[in-house]
């Protein structure tokens, strides 16, 4: 019997990642996952959608609808591994990357006293101070023994390093899929927000980017713009409107391109 509808698979990331400082402390991005959960529920109401993979932080809001497989992650590395595992096993036609992903992870933890002592002993007149500081942080890293760091440290130092970017991974792995990225700024002009969102779209070859300003997110009010590759905009004022707008744009693009047959 011939199918009446294509069977579309959706991948959504939601919530915020966190990076370990020690066994009990973490640096956490603020992201509740509420918008992501509404998007997942809105996709689930579409008859053509077969399965939704919802990759989220452990404390993120979860969707309620059926046909949704939830995968929990903490760090950016966890997120990358989870995404790769899904892409290896399933054909994904649309990606909604709404997760607040950490830009940095903790490389080393030391103290001003320990680092100063290292520099005095090993690098009294270093030609490359940056290299000496990095070496010093590595040699005096208090996390080597594992466990919880002492709360008695008077002047702790954290050395951060950049995490791998997740958004470019989707176009690399899914050349034909519909990809929607998110850009969140804080207290910027509308022009700056839209210009930044467009640069993200072009750089990562997204089909759409949702541009929003944290200052415009309060309670049920969530002002945002959905931008396409031609810089055409759709404006929304609530999370429910955003979810409906994203689902509508994604489904229309999948159908127009005949990505899923």
C-alpha positions as CSV (number, residue, x, y, z in Angstrom):
1,X,0.0,0.0,0.0
2,X,1.4,3.4,-1.0
3,X,2.2,5.8,1.8
4,X,0.1,9.0,1.8
5,X,2.8,11.0,3.5
6,X,6.6,11.0,3.6
7,X,8.2,10.0,6.8
8,X,10.2,12.9,8.1
9,X,12.8,12.5,10.9
10,X,13.6,15.6,13.0
11,X,16.6,16.3,15.3
12,X,16.2,18.9,18.0
13,X,18.8,20.1,20.6
14,X,17.5,21.9,23.6
15,X,18.5,23.2,27.1
16,X,22.1,24.2,28.0
17,X,25.3,22.3,28.2
18,X,27.6,22.4,31.2
19,X,31.3,21.8,31.6
20,X,32.9,20.2,34.7
21,X,35.2,22.2,37.0
22,X,35.6,19.2,39.3
23,X,33.4,16.3,40.4
24,X,30.7,18.5,41.9
25,X,31.0,21.9,40.3
26,X,30.2,22.9,36.7
27,X,30.0,26.0,34.5
28,X,26.5,26.0,33.1
29,X,24.8,27.8,30.2
30,X,21.4,29.1,30.9
31,X,18.9,27.4,28.7
32,X,15.6,25.8,30.0
33,X,14.7,23.9,26.9
34,X,11.1,25.2,27.1
35,X,11.2,26.5,23.5
36,X,12.8,23.3,22.2
37,X,10.1,21.2,23.9
38,X,7.3,23.3,22.3
39,X,9.0,22.9,18.9
40,X,9.2,19.1,19.4
41,X,5.5,18.9,20.4
42,X,4.5,21.1,17.4
43,X,6.5,18.8,15.1
44,X,4.8,15.8,16.7
45,X,1.4,17.1,15.6
46,X,2.5,16.9,11.9
47,X,1.2,13.7,10.2
48,X,4.3,13.5,8.0
49,X,6.7,13.4,10.9
50,X,7.8,9.9,11.7
51,X,10.3,10.3,14.5
52,X,11.7,13.2,16.6
53,X,15.1,12.9,18.4
54,X,15.3,15.4,21.3
55,X,18.8,15.8,22.6
56,X,18.7,17.9,25.8
57,X,20.4,18.8,29.0
58,X,19.5,16.6,32.0
59,X,17.4,19.4,33.6
60,X,15.8,20.7,30.4
61,X,12.1,20.8,29.9
62,X,10.9,17.7,28.0
63,X,8.2,17.5,25.3
64,X,5.0,15.6,26.1
65,X,4.0,14.2,22.7
66,X,4.7,10.7,21.3
67,X,7.2,9.8,18.6
68,X,9.9,11.6,20.5
69,X,13.1,9.9,21.6
70,X,14.9,11.9,24.4
71,X,18.7,11.7,24.8
72,X,20.3,13.5,27.7
73,X,23.7,15.1,27.6
74,X,25.9,17.4,29.8
75,X,29.0,18.6,28.1
76,X,29.7,19.7,24.5
77,X,31.6,16.5,24.0
78,X,28.5,14.5,25.1
79,X,26.4,16.5,22.7
80,X,28.7,15.9,19.8
81,X,28.9,12.2,20.5
82,X,25.1,12.0,20.8
83,X,24.5,13.9,17.6
84,X,27.0,11.7,15.7
85,X,25.4,8.5,17.0
86,X,22.0,9.6,15.8
87,X,23.2,10.7,12.4
88,X,25.1,7.4,11.9
89,X,22.0,5.3,12.6
90,X,19.1,7.4,11.2
91,X,18.3,9.6,8.2
92,X,17.6,13.1,9.5
93,X,15.7,15.5,7.3
94,X,15.5,18.5,9.5
95,X,17.7,19.9,12.4
96,X,16.6,22.5,15.0
97,X,19.7,23.5,17.0
98,X,18.2,25.5,19.8
99,X,20.6,24.3,22.6
100,X,22.7,26.9,24.4
101,X,26.1,25.3,23.8
102,X,29.1,26.2,26.0
103,X,31.8,28.1,24.1
104,X,34.4,27.1,26.6
105,X,35.4,24.1,28.7
106,X,37.8,23.9,31.7
107,X,41.3,23.0,30.8
108,X,43.0,23.4,34.2
109,X,42.3,24.7,37.7
110,X,45.1,26.2,39.8
111,X,45.7,29.1,42.3
112,X,47.5,32.3,42.1
113,X,50.0,31.0,44.7
114,X,50.7,27.8,42.9
115,X,51.1,29.4,39.5
116,X,53.4,32.2,40.9
117,X,55.6,29.5,42.6
118,X,55.9,27.6,39.3
119,X,56.8,30.7,37.4
120,X,59.4,31.8,39.9
121,X,61.1,28.3,39.8
122,X,60.8,27.5,36.1
123,X,60.3,30.7,34.2
124,X,62.0,33.6,36.0
125,X,62.6,35.4,32.6
126,X,60.5,33.6,30.0
127,X,60.8,34.7,26.4
128,X,57.2,33.5,25.9
129,X,55.1,34.5,28.9
130,X,51.9,33.0,27.3
131,X,53.6,29.6,26.9
132,X,54.9,29.8,30.5
133,X,51.5,30.6,31.9
134,X,49.9,27.7,30.0
135,X,52.7,25.3,31.1
136,X,52.3,26.5,34.7
137,X,48.5,26.0,34.7
138,X,49.0,22.5,33.4
139,X,51.7,21.6,35.8
140,X,49.8,23.0,38.8
141,X,46.4,21.7,37.7
142,X,44.6,20.7,40.9
143,X,42.2,18.4,39.1
144,X,44.9,15.7,38.5
145,X,43.8,13.7,41.5
146,X,40.2,13.9,40.6
147,X,37.3,14.5,43.1
148,X,36.1,17.7,44.6
149,X,38.5,20.7,44.9
150,X,39.0,22.3,48.3
151,X,36.7,25.1,49.2
152,X,39.6,26.7,51.1
153,X,41.3,28.0,48.0
154,X,41.6,31.8,48.4
155,X,42.4,32.7,44.8
156,X,41.5,29.9,42.3
157,X,42.3,30.3,38.7
158,X,40.4,28.6,35.9
159,X,42.0,28.2,32.4
160,X,39.4,27.8,29.7
161,X,39.7,26.5,26.2
162,X,37.3,26.7,23.3
163,X,34.9,23.8,22.7
164,X,34.3,22.4,19.2
165,X,31.4,24.0,17.3
166,X,28.4,21.8,16.8
167,X,26.4,23.8,14.2
168,X,28.8,23.3,11.3
169,X,28.7,19.5,12.0
170,X,25.1,19.3,10.8
171,X,25.7,20.7,7.3
172,X,28.8,18.6,7.0
173,X,26.9,15.4,7.8
174,X,23.6,16.4,6.2
175,X,24.1,18.3,2.9
176,X,20.4,18.2,1.9
177,X,18.7,18.6,5.3
178,X,16.8,21.7,6.5
179,X,19.0,23.2,9.2
180,X,17.8,25.9,11.6
181,X,20.3,27.6,13.9
182,X,19.7,30.0,16.8
183,X,21.5,33.2,17.7
184,X,21.0,34.8,21.1
185,X,22.5,38.2,22.0
186,X,21.8,40.6,24.9
187,X,20.8,44.2,24.8
188,X,21.9,45.0,21.2
189,X,20.2,46.9,18.5
190,X,17.9,45.1,16.1
191,X,20.2,45.7,13.2
192,X,23.2,44.2,15.2
193,X,21.1,41.2,16.1
194,X,20.0,40.6,12.5
195,X,23.4,41.2,11.0
196,X,25.0,38.7,13.5
197,X,22.3,36.1,12.8
198,X,22.8,36.5,9.0
199,X,26.6,35.9,9.4
200,X,25.9,32.8,11.4
201,X,23.5,31.6,8.7
202,X,26.0,32.1,5.9
203,X,29.0,30.7,7.8
204,X,27.2,27.5,8.8
205,X,25.1,27.2,5.6
206,X,21.8,27.2,7.6
207,X,18.5,27.5,5.9
208,X,17.1,29.6,8.7
209,X,18.3,31.3,11.9
210,X,16.2,32.3,14.8
211,X,17.5,35.7,16.1
212,X,16.6,36.7,19.6
213,X,17.7,39.1,22.3
214,X,17.7,37.9,25.9
215,X,16.4,41.3,27.0
216,X,13.3,40.5,25.0
217,X,12.5,37.2,26.7
218,X,10.4,37.7,29.8
219,X,7.8,35.2,31.0
220,X,5.4,34.4,28.1
221,X,6.9,37.3,26.0
222,X,9.6,36.1,23.6
223,X,10.3,38.4,20.7
224,X,12.3,36.8,17.9
225,X,12.9,36.9,14.2
226,X,13.2,33.8,11.9
227,X,15.5,34.7,9.0
228,X,16.0,32.8,5.8
229,X,19.0,32.9,3.4
230,X,17.5,35.9,1.6
231,X,17.2,37.8,4.9
232,X,13.4,37.6,4.8
233,X,12.0,37.8,8.3
234,X,9.1,36.4,10.2
235,X,8.5,38.1,13.6
236,X,7.1,36.4,16.7
237,X,6.2,37.5,20.2
238,X,5.7,34.2,22.1
239,X,7.4,30.8,22.3
240,X,4.2,29.2,20.9
241,X,4.3,31.5,17.9
242,X,8.0,30.7,17.4
243,X,7.4,27.0,17.6
244,X,4.6,27.2,15.0
245,X,6.6,29.4,12.8
246,X,9.7,27.2,12.8
247,X,7.7,24.0,12.2
248,X,5.8,25.7,9.3
249,X,9.0,27.0,7.7
250,X,10.8,23.6,8.1
251,X,7.9,21.5,6.7
252,X,7.4,23.8,3.8
253,X,11.1,23.7,2.9
254,X,11.3,19.9,3.2
255,X,8.3,19.6,0.9
256,X,9.5,22.1,-1.6
257,X,12.9,20.5,-1.9
258,X,11.5,17.0,-1.9
259,X,14.1,16.0,0.7
260,X,11.9,13.2,2.0
261,X,10.2,11.0,-0.6
